[in-house]
Amino acid sequence: MTRLVQCAKLGKEAPGLERPTYPGELGKRIWLNISQEGWDAWVSHQTMLINEYRLTPVDPKARKFLEEEMEKFLFTGEVTPISGYVPPES
């Protein structure tokens, strides 16, 4: 049976994550409030951030930046623009 959550990112009820994806209190908040679809959107955006800013995820400064961006993206709707990125037309 799929676990449903009221997704903070999407603003609707949707299937939740199968398992926690991030450690600590932020991970618990994500597990309880973010859907699989919302998380997948973050992973895609995170990949673009890593590529655009040439981040190394093992670097503590890069990890801190990505964590801050993740929290903004998932819970406030703020999205750091990626230079030159044009979203696909729907």
N, C-alpha and C positions, 0 to 999 in steps of 0.2 A: 504494500500500500504506500502510495506516495504521500510524503509529508507536505502539507501546504503551509505557506507563510504569507503574511501581508507584506509584500516586498516594498521596502523603503525606496528603492531605486525606481521601480516601475510604477509604484502607486496602485498596485492591484494584487489580488491574491493569486499566487502562482506556485508551482511545485518548488519545494525547498531543495537545498543542497543535500546530497546523499551522506556526506560526512563533513565535519569541520575542516575548513581549508586554510585557516590561519590561527596562530597560537594566541594565547592571552585573552584579555578582556575584549579587545577589538575582534578577535576571532569568534568569541562567544556572541557578541553583538551581530556579527555577520551571519553566523549560523541561525540565529533566531529571526533575523529581519531581512535577509536577502535571498532572493530566489536563484535557482540555477541559471535562468536567463539573465538576470542582473549580474551575477558573478561572471558569466561568459562575456558579457559586454565589458566588464572591468578587465578581464584577462586580455582581450583584444586591444583595449586602450593602453594597458600597461606595456604591451609589446611595442606599440607605436612610441610610447615615451622612452623605453629602453633604447630603441633604435635611433630615434631623433636626437636624444641627448647623449647617446653613446655611453649609457650607464653600465656599470658592472655590478650585478646584484649582490656580490659578496662584499662590496665596499659599504661600510657602515653609513656613510653620507648618502649614498644612492638608495640604500634600504630605507633610511629615514624619509627621504624625499618621496619614494614610492608609497610608503605607508601613509604619509600625509595626503598624497594624491588619491590613494585608494579610499580613504575616509571621506574626502571631499566628494569624489565621484559617486560613491555608493549612497551617502547619507544627505548631502546638501544639493546634489545636482550640478555642482560646479565641475566644469571640465577644462583642464588646461589645454589650450589650443595647440595643435601640432602644426608647425609652419608648413604651408604648402598642401596640407591635407584637405581634400574636398570630399565630403561624404557622398556616397552614392545616392542618386536620385531614386525616390520610391515610386 
